[in-house]
Each structure stands twice: as structure tokens, then as C-alpha cells.
């Protein structure tokens, strides 16, 4: 290595993160990663966001990746930090988010000298954290040799971007400052291209079937965004003239103001009329779907596999034939040029479409209801809004919102880890400073990760948080109730003053009536900083759809074991 080389393993990693578009990273310090953090701080084009704990930092990285559409990074210490981060990385894996998880690791001499180390399991095992992370990442590497660091780092980053999954990089604490090669010029491309023959055959077969169908329908799925296919789905929708629906975890990926948009396809809790048209169609094209017990309401959706084409991220599945190595975005783009316009499904939908009657407000003294709360949130939405809906009743009320063109919606429906939205709000606010997130968080979920509101205040971010206080885990109540669904009440609004301390600019209040909520929203919208409105809702006040959905999920969970 040349004597005048100043690139270290830590600075190399920082340079690569900058090259792939990161401007921020999330971190919690610990003795195994302190030198690594020093090297990161030398890069003035990257900003460290210091979080309260590793789980929240991981959720923040999740939100950042959603906001930017690219990768994100989170830095922790070994074992006590890494294992705390693990749940958030598992969620990112489930949700197809390229989060780069970086942990400091033990000194390379410790293994050779059989040292028993702090923060560990008390065994002479130095590789267990990498092994654990290998189950929830697309690549997990340990860097012990500075000469190999560039290859390992580049491969991990490329894997994250190509497969849209998290990766894990562990850097020994005495390697972070070791000299290595300077970064060479290279590109970090995304997913590979389709096999041309398979792509052509899949497009021709799909066009043949869809053009012969009487009332074909398009349904957008959650994989559209992860694999860069939103724009081409829009092209297909415009070219086809078909009626369009969205699966619940894909809300906001298609313009809800499009003239052929029907609503959310979610089995018995979907938008009125939407499910009937999808289920009665003679052929449906689902683009990037996931069919889970949550997205199908306990598998109660009436999806007939014989009438479905699934365009998956890397394949197209017909009822009796599968074409592999076909990329979703390329398939949709080429299919759009082959379809004959057919608006029969949209005509059928308009025949049964129900007019939505706006909810009339009550008097200012009227106790708040969930319906009145979300009626006000609907009025707040604009093209720069992003709604983040926490697992729980916020899913069902949030999915009923009518999003203006340009507005976005975020939900962690595949993994469904309560508490996700607090950290995700932090990360989303950092990653999309031109948007103002509106976060819908239940009190039970909030209690898991509340401290990250202090980080939101620390960095002067401006989300509006609706803290829905109904004194319990409402979603669990509707699936299976018990005393464990009741939680200790907090004075949630007063926490903002605690987190403000001597220098914060957070604002908060409580609202228990419609008049109080109206005044609170006026104050929150005009406040130049984070705002938290604690909304007092009756414990039994939840959406009708949650009642229906909870019953179906409970039935699915409660199936007796099969005895041979």
C-alpha cells in the first residue's frame, strides 16, 4: 500500500454511501464502532443522525429508504447494539428496503488470543451476530482484512441495490481506521435486465389473454415501488382503459385521482364496489402483489387463481404457465404497447359505484370520534403530504383516505411491527424535507418507541403526529381480547415538553372534542417544528373494517390443528 494513501476502511465506506445517493445515516455509538463513526464524520457530505436506541435507528433507516426510494444506512455497536437493531432489519427485509446495517466488531486479535469479551454471550464465539443477520439480509460480511474491504463493501452495496433487501457489514474495531485502496470509479446498478426471449414470450401471452378478456382489471401491488415499476404501471393503466384497484399495502403507488381508479382491493374490507368488480372479472392482472393473510383479510378475498396473471418482480405467472427472469418494470412497459383499450370493467364499476357523502361535523363540544378525526385529516392532505399509518386501526382509517395527486402513503403491512412508525417518521422527515409527514400512531404502539420524538425535535423536523389515545391495543382487541390489551395511560402531550428540555421547538396539545381538534390542527399546521396532537378516543371506537378484518384474521389464526 502506498505511504501517501489516506483512505481508510471507514472513509471508503463513507465514500461509497455518498456515491449511491445517501446524505444522512443513523447511528447509536458504542465502543466497538467509535473509531468507525470518527471516520464517517470526516466526510462532510454525509450527516449523522444520532438516535436514542438501535431499534429506532433501524426504523428510521426504513423510513429514509421509503422517502428517497434508494438505500439507507444505520450504524451500531456489536451484539448489544446489533441484536437490538435486528427486528428493524427483519422488517426492512420483509418490506423490500435496501437498508445497509453496519456494526462495529471485536478486535481481530481477540479471536486469535481466545479472549472472552464484554457485550457478548460469554462464549468464545465471534461470528454469531453475522450468522443471525444472515437470516434477515441478502448478504452478511465480516471485514477483518483492510485489503479485502473494498471488494466486500462494494459487493454488499451492490447486493442491496440489486435485490432491494438489507445487507449486513461488520467491521472489526481495529480495522475501521486501517489504510485501504481509494474508491475506484464504478456504477452500482439496480436489478438486472430480463431475458429477452422470456420477456417477449410473457408479453405476447399476456396480451393475447387480456385482449381476449371481456372485463379485464388491473391491480397494483406493493412490489411496484421496490422494483421501480410505478411509472410503467401508470403507462399500462392509461393504455388499457381497464378499471384499476390497489392492494392495501400498495396504497399511494397509483394516482387515486386517475379517472379509472376504483379503490382498495382488500376482500370484505375493501372499497365499496371495488372487490365485486375484481372478483367478477374474467381476467385480472396483479402487478407486484403479495397475497398474505393480512392483505387478503384472513384469506377471505375471493381470488380465483384460474383468472389471475401475477407479474412478480422477476417472473410472470399465468394459471398454467410461468415465465422466469422477466423483470416487472420491463414487462409492464412492453405490455402497455400491446393492449387494446377496454373499459368494460370501468363501465361495470360506475353502475354500482356508491356516492361518498361527506361527514358533517358536530358542534365544537361534541366528543371526538374516529370518523370525525379522519374527516379532518382528509382535509389536511395535499400533494406534498405523506401519511404514515401505524399497525392498528390507523391502517383501516388511513386506507380509506382519498389521496390527492402527489400525496403518498406508508404502511408496514407485511411485517406489522408495532412502534415502527415513530422511527419511520424520523427517517422519512430526514429523507424527504420537502414533504410534511402526517403520522397516525396508536398509544400502544407509541409506548414502544416514544423516545425518538426527542430526535425529531433535536434535528428540527416538522412532522404532525396524531397520537390516538384509546387506552389499549385496539387491533388486538378485535382479533382476540384479554387483559393484556389494556395499557398504562400516559400524559402523551406532556412528553413533548420533556423532550424539548431547554432548546427544543416541539409543540403539543390534547384534543377531546371536535372544537379542540379543529384548533389543534390550525396550530399544528402553522407551527414551524414538530407537532403532536393527543387525540382522546373511546376504547370501543374503531373502524367498521377493523371489526370485520379482525374477525376473519382471528378465524384464520384459530384453525384447529390437522390430525392425520
N, C-alpha and C positions, 0 to 999 in steps of 0.2 A: 504494500500500500504506500502511495506517495506520502512523503513527510508533510507536504503542504495541503493535503486533503483535510477539510474541516467538517465534512459530512459525517454525522453520527447516525446510528440506527434510529434514534428518536427523531432527529431532524429529517431523515429520509422519509419516515412515515408521515411526518407533518407535511412535507412537500407533496407527497402523493395524495394526501387528503385534500390539499388545496387544488391540485390538478383536476380532481374529479368533481370539483364544484363546492366543496364544503367551505363555509365561512365561520362556522361555530362547531364546537364539540362540547360534550357534557362530561363532567368529571367529579369524582369524590376521591380525595387523596388518602394515601396510606403508605406506610414505609416502603413497601415493595415497588411503588410507582412514582415516588417523589422525583427522582432524577429524570425519569421519562417525562413527567409534567414540566420540569425545567426546560427540557429540550423542545417541547411543544411550544412553550411560551416564547421561545426565541423567534418563532415565525409570527410576525406581526400581522399577517393576513388572515390568521385564524384567531378566533376569540374563545376563551374558555368560559363556559357557563358552569359555575360551581353549584352542585345540588346538595340537598340535605341528606339523602341516602342513595344507595346504589340502585334499588328498585325503581325509585322515582326518576333517577338519571336515565335508566333504560326506557321507561315510559316516555321521557322527554325526547330521547333519540327516536323512538317510534313516531311521535308527533312531528318531529322535524322532517323525517323521511316522507311522511304524508304531505307536509306542506310544500316541500321543494320538488317532490317527485323523483329525487335522487337518493343518494346514500346519506347516512349519518354515522356518527362515531361517539362512543362512550368509553371512558377510561376509569378503571377501578384497581384496587389492590388485590393481592392474592387471597383466595379462599373465603375469608370473611366478607370481602367485597364482591368477589366473583360469584359466590353462591347466592348472595343477596340479589345480584343482577339477574340471575338465571331465569326467573319467572318472566321478566320483561322480554328477554331474548327469545324464550319459547313462544311468547305472544307474537313477536315480530316474525318468527318463522311461520307460524300459523297464518299470519296476515300478509305474507309475501313482501316484507320490507327489508331492504338491504342495510341492516344495521351492522356496523363494524365494532365488535366488542373487543376491547384491548385491556389486558390485565398485566400488571407487573407480576414477576415471578421470582422464586428463590434464586439466590446467587448460584452460579454454575458450579462453584466449588463445594456447595453444601451436599450435593448428591454424591460426589466423589469421596467426600470425607464422612459420609453417613451421619450427618448432623440431624438431630431432632429439632424441628423448627416451631416457632410460635405461629399462631393463626392457622395451624394445620390440624389434621385429625389425630395427631400424636403417633403417626406411623411413618416408617421410612418409605413413604410413597410420595413422589414429587410430581406425578403425572395425572392424579385423579381429577383435577379440575378440567384439564384439557379433555380427558375422556368423557366427563359429564357433559361438557359443552358440545362435544362431537355429536350428541344425540339431538341437539336443537339448532345446529348450524349446518351450512353446506360445506364448510371447511374449518378445521381447527388445527392450528400450528403452534409449536413452541419454538422460539428463537433463542438458540444458545451460541450460535457462531455468527459473528458480525459479517463474515464473508458470504454467508448464505442468506442473510436478512433481506437483501433486495429481491431475490427470487421468491422467497416465502411471502413477503409483504405484497408484491405485485400479483402473485397467484391468488392470494386470499381476496384482494380487492377485485380482481377480475371475476372471481367466482361469485362474489356478492352481486356484482352488477349484471352478470350473465344470467344467473338463476333467480335473482330477486329474493334472495334469502340472506339471513345474517351469517357472518363468519366470526371466528374467534382467533385472536392473535395474542399469544402470551410472550412477553419479552422479559427475560431474566434481568433482575435489578442491576447487575453489573455489566449488562450488555447495552443498555439504553444509551450510554454515553460513549460506547466504543466506536471507533472510526470505521466507516464502510465506504462503498462506492457512492459517488454522487448519482442522483437520479438521471437516467438516460431518457431521451425522448421516446415516447411510446404512446399508443392510444389504449384506452380501456373501453372497448366496445361493449354494447349490451348483448342481448340474445343473438344467437347465430341465425343465419338465414334458413329458409325452408329448403328441402329437397325439391328441385324444380318439377320433377315428374310427379311426385306425390301431391304437390300443391296444385298443379294443373288438373290432375285427376279428381282431387277433392272438390275443387271449384266447379268443375263440369258436372259432377254428380249432384252437388248441392243445388246448382242452378236448374238442372233437369227436374229434380223433385219439387223445388219451390215454385218453379214456373208452371208445374202441373197441378199444384195445390189450389183448392178453392178459396180457403180463407187462411192463408199463412200469417204467422205472427212472429215478431222479433222480441226477445227478452234479453236485457243486458245483465251481465253477471259481474261479480266482484273482481275477477281476474283481468277485466278490461284495462283498468288503470295500471296494475302492476306490470303488465306486459305491453304497455304503450299503445293500446288499441282503441282508446276512447274516440279519437278523431275519425278513425276509419269506420267505427260503428255508426257514427253520425252520418258519414257518407252513405253507408248501406241503408240507413233508415230513410234518408232523403230520396235515394234512388228507387227504393222498393215500394214506397207508399203504404207499407204494412202498418198495422197498429203496433205500438211499442209499449212494452212494460219493463219494469226494473225489478230485479230481486231485491230483498230488503237491505242486504249488505252492499248493494251497488247503488243505493240512492245517491243522487247527485252526480253520477257519472254520465248521465244523459240529461240534456236540457229539458226540464219539466214544463217549459213553456212551448215546446215543439207542438205543432198542431195535431200530431198523431200520437202523442203520449197519453196513455190510459191511466198509469199509476203504478202501484207496487203489487207485484205478484207474490203473495205470501199465504197461499192456501186460504183457510177460512178467516184470516185476519187481514187480508189484502184490501186494496182499494175497491170500493163498490163497483161491480160490473167488470173489473179487470180480470179476475180469476175465471169468471164464466166464459169470457172470450178466449182466454188462453186454453182453458180445459176443453172447450168445444172446437178449437181449431183442428183442422185435419193435418197440419204440419207446423211445428214450432222450431225456430232456430234459437237456441240458447247460446249466447256468446260469453264465454268465460264464467260458467256457473259453478256453484258448489251446492250440492244437494245434501244438507245435513238435517238433523232433527230440528235445529233452530230455524234454518231458512225455509223449511217445509212445514213448520208448526207440528212437530212430532210426527213427521211423515204423513200428515193428513192432506197435503196438497195432492190433487188428482192428476199427477203427471203420468201419462201413458208413454212408456219408452218406445213403443212402436210408432209414435207420432212426433218424435223428437230428434233433431240433429244437435249434437253438442260440439261446438267449436271450442276446444280446450287450448291452453297455452301452446302445446306442442303437437296437437293431433286434432283430427276431426272424426267424431264417432257418429256413424249412421246406425239405424236399427239393426242392420245385418252386415255392416262393413266398417272397418276402421282404417283411416289413412294416417300414418305416423310421420313424424318430422315435418309437420306443417305448422308454421307459426301463425298465431292467432291474428295478428295485425295484417299480415300479408294475405291471409285467407279472406278476411273481411274486405280489404281494399279491392282485390280482384273480383270477388263475388259481386260487388256493387256494380260492376260494369256488365254483368251477365243477366241481371234480373229484369223481368218485365214488370212494370208498375202494376200493383194490385191493391186496391183499397177496400176490398170486401170486408176484411176484419174490422176496419175502422168504421165502415158504414154500420156493421152489426153492433159495434160498441155504442155508437151515437144513439141507436134505437133504445138502448137500455140505460144510457148514462143518466145518473142522478144529479140534479142541480144541488150545489152546495149552498146551504143557507147560512149566511154569516151569523155568528153567535152574538146576540145582543148583550152588551154589558149591563150589569146590575147597578144598584146605587153604590155610591162610594163606601157605604157602611157594610155592604154585603160581604160576608166571609168568603175568602178566596176558595176557588175550586180549581182543579187541574185543568179543566176545559177553558176556564177564563184566563188562566196563566198562559196557556199555549196560544190562545187567541191574541194576546198581547205580543207574545214572541213572534207570531206570524207577521204582525205589523212592523216589527223591527227589522225584518230581513231586507237586504239589498244585494246588489251584485258583488259587493266586497265582503259579504258575510260568510262565515264558516260556522256551522253548528256542530259541536262535539257532544254526542249523546252517550252518557254512561250506561253501562249494563243495568237494566231495570225498566221501570215504567217509562223512563225517558226515551228508550227505544221506540215504544209504541206511539207515544205522543209526538216524538220528533219525526218519525217516518210519515206521519200524517201532515206535516208541514208542506206547504206548496212553495217550492224553492224558486226564486226569481232567476232569470238567466244570469249565469256567472256565479251564483251562490253555490257553496259546497256543503257537504255533509259527511261527517266522520263517525264511524261506529266500529267497535272491536267485536264483531258478532261471532267470528269463528272461535276465538279464544275466550272471550267473555270474562276477563279478569276484573273483578270489581276494584275500583280505585284507579284504574288505567287513566281516566280522563283528566285527573289533576295534573299529572306529569305530562300527558299528551298536550294539554292546553299550554303548558310552559313551552314545550318544544315547538308546537305549531306557531305560537306567537313569535318565537325567535326566528323560525324559518320563513314566515310569511308576514313581514312587518307591515305590508300594505293592506292586510286584512284585519278585521276585528273579530276574533272568535267569540261566539256565544256558547257557553258550556252549560250543559244541563246535567246536574250531578245530584244524586240522592244522598241523604245524610249518612246512610250506612256505608256507602262506597267512599264518601268523603273522609270518613274517620280513618280509613286505611292509609291515606296518603296526604292528609291535610297540610302537613308542614311545607309542602312545595309551593303553597301560596306565598310563603315568605320569599322564595326565589323569584317568583313572578313579580313581587314588589321590588326586590333587590335590583332587578335589571330594568325597571321602569316599563314593563309590558302593559298592554291595555285590554286584556280580555274582560268580558262581562260574564260573571259566573252566577247562575241561578242555583242556589243551594236549596233543594226541595226537602224540607223537614217534615216528614210524616212519621218519625219515630220508629223506624224499622226497615227491615229488608223486604220491601213490598213485593218484588218479583218472586222471592222465595215463599212468601205468604200464599201467593196464588198457585204455586206448584205444590207445596206441602208445608202447612203451617205448624208451628210449635213455639215454645217459649224462647227458643234460640233465635227467633226472628225479631225479638224486641231488643233495642239497643239503649244505652245510656244517652240521655239527651245532653247536648252541649248548647251553649250560647254561641252559635256559629258566627254570627255577625261580629261579635266582640273579638273574635280571633284576629281579625284584620288589624285592629289597634295593637294587639300583642305583637303581630309580625311587623307592623310599621316601626315600632320602637321609636328611636329619636330621628330617623331620617327617611321613613317610608312615605309613599303617597297613595296608599290604598284607601279605598272608600267602601263603606258597607252600611247596610241597614236591614231591619226586619220589615216584612210586609205580611199582614194577616187579613187585610181587606182589599177590595178592588181599588179603592181610592188610594190606599197606601202603596199598592203596587204601581199604579199609574205615576205617582210622584217619584217613586224609587227609580223607575225606568228613565224618567226625564233626567234625573240626577246622574244616573249611571252613564247614559249616552253622552252627556256633556262633560263628564269627568275625564281629565287628561291623565289617566292612570288606570290601574286595575280596579274593578268594581265587583262587589259580592252582594247579592240580594238574597237574604234568607227568607224563603217563602214558606209560610206556615200552612200546611195542607193536612186535612183529616186523614188518619191512618187508613181508613177504608175507601178513600177516594183514589181510584185508579182508572185507567182507560178500560173501556169495554173489551178491547182487543187483548189486553193482558189477561183478563179473566178467561177468555176463550183459549188463547195460546197456552196459558198455564195449565189448563185442564188437559189439553192434548199432550203437552210435554210430560205432565205427571203420569198420564196413561202410558206413554211410551216408556218412561223410566220404570214404571211399576209392573211391567210384564213379568209374569212368573217364570222361573227357570224351566227350560225344556228338559223333561225327564225321558230318557230313551227306554 
